[in-house]
């Protein structure tokens, strides 16, 4: 093929490609705008004020909270301001009435040694520990006292889970986690 032929082929190819791209882009843009408009209408019908919602992006850990490597949109709900302890105790009382709940349980009661950190909450079934829960900050897991408490629970075959205080820990999330262990 001659130089002119190659040049003509590239120009035609670029022109056709741009025309197709513009057409597809316009169609996608119209579809997205229509979908967003429909969502806005549904949100208004539900009585949610979009102006008052916090739609800021934050990073999450993939645990139902905003964290980890991806960015997730986080909507702030009034329950996010409640203390995780209060929410957990409410979920346990309503969803697990057969369980006994004890706070600030010493790992020494299950045979731990050293100076371990107390479990924030111990959940007991028929007088035996079924689950230990810790309310922690992001750096708590680095502490020796924390590790001793975790190792003591593991040695006895008792699950131990954490709730990070700075995360929303919504009722639905707490309930789902407790159902995995109780």
BAVEXZA-131999 format. One line per 10 residues: number of its first residue (from 1); their letters; for each residue z, x, y of C-alpha. Coordinates in pm, whole numbers, plus 50000, padded with zeros to 5 digits. Layout:
BEGIN
NUM) a) Z X Y  ... $
***
This chain:
BEGIN
1) xxxxxxxxxx) 50000 50000 50000  49913 50130 50344  50165 50207 50613  50050 49898 50806  50092 49683 50494  50447 49808 50439  50535 49748 50804  50388 49396 50793  50577 49321 50468  50910 49436 50624 $
11) xxxxxxxxxx) 50856 49231 50942  50765 48917 50744  51056 48974 50506  51301 49018 50794  51167 48711 50979  51183 48489 50668  51527 48625 50579  51659 48551 50929  51513 48200 50926  51671 48125 50587 $
21) xxxxxxxxxx) 52002 48278 50696  52005 48075 51019  51925 47752 50832  52191 47809 50565  52444 47921 50825  52388 47606 51031  52422 47383 50723  52746 47556 50615  52882 47545 50968  52810 47172 50992 $
31) xxxxxxxxxx) 52978 47109 50653  53286 47309 50748  53316 47132 51083  53288 46794 50909  53558 46893 50656  53792 47024 50927  53743 46706 51127  53834 46499 50821  54146 46707 50764  54250 46666 51127 $
41) xxxxxxxxxx) 54212 46289 51092  54426 46285 50776  54695 46499 50941  54706 46264 51240  54731 45962 51007  55025 46131 50832  55199 46161 51170  55208 46541 51178  55179 46702 51520  54960 47012 51476 $
51) xxxxxxxxxx) 55076 47151 51810  55435 47184 51681  55349 47354 51351  55382 47730 51310  55051 47830 51150  55097 48201 51198  54982 48428 50916  55243 48637 50741  55240 48855 50434  55408 48751 50110 $
61) xxxxxxxxxx) 55523 48860 49764  55335 48599 49562  55658 48413 49471  55587 48099 49659  55687 48267 49981  55465 48442 50230  55456 48805 50112  55262 49062 49903  54923 49210 49971  54751 48889 50085 $
71) xxxxxxxxxx) 54806 48695 50403  54908 48332 50368  54946 48061 50625  55303 47953 50658  55400 47614 50794  55755 47602 50922  55953 47303 50795  56299 47192 50914  56447 47278 50572  56346 47642 50627 $
81) xxxxxxxxxx) 56637 47670 50873  56896 47563 50614  57096 47830 50430  56972 47905 50079  57326 47868 49942  57354 47511 50069  57010 47420 49932  57082 47577 49594  57416 47399 49555  57250 47069 49647 $
91) xxxxxxxxxx) 56969 47120 49393  57221 47214 49121  57441 46911 49195  57150 46666 49196  56922 46813 48930  57167 46979 48690  57485 46767 48690  57571 46884 48335  57620 47241 48462  57934 47388 48610 $
101) xxxxxxxxxx) 57879 47596 48923  58106 47886 49019  58069 48099 49330  58139 48471 49374  58162 48544 49002  58272 48895 48915  58054 49075 48657  58380 49217 48518  58432 48875 48355  58137 48947 48124 $
111) xxxxxxxxxx) 58229 49308 48049  58070 49503 48333  58221 49833 48440  58239 50023 48765  58234 49834 49092  57949 49585 49050  57844 49337 49315  57967 48982 49253  57711 48721 49152  57669 48476 49438 $
121) xxxxxxxxxx) 57656 48182 49196  57721 48150 48825  57582 47848 48642  57771 47759 48324  57689 47528 48035  57973 47430 47802  58193 47697 47960  57945 47979 47889  57739 48154 48158  57375 48035 48148 $
131) xxxxxxxxxx) 57241 48189 48470  57358 48418 48747  57211 48397 49096  57226 48651 49376  57154 48586 49742  57014 48914 49865  56845 49086 50153  56523 49280 50109  56704 49609 50037  56992 49487 49819 $
141) xxxxxxxxxx) 56818 49579 49495  56848 49948 49589  57228 49936 49576  57410 50078 49274  57656 49785 49275  57362 49543 49251  57207 49735 48961  57537 49738 48773  57565 49361 48807  57205 49314 48691 $
151) xxxxxxxxxx) 57254 49548 48394  57573 49366 48290  57393 49031 48285  57100 49178 48092  57336 49339 47837  57485 48996 47765  57145 48825 47758  57221 48615 48064  56931 48569 48306  56989 48674 48665 $
161) xxxxxxxxxx) 56762 48569 48949  56754 48644 49320  56688 48443 49631  56606 48650 49938  56797 48499 50229  56524 48567 50487  56265 48364 50291  56229 47986 50331  56349 47909 49974  56238 47549 49993 $
171) xxxxxxxxxx) 56393 47281 49772  56080 47254 49560  56073 47631 49502  56444 47647 49412  56406 47355 49171  56105 47513 48998  56287 47843 48951  56600 47678 48813  56398 47472 48564  56260 47799 48421 $
181) xx) 56609 47913 48328  56820 47600 48275 $
***
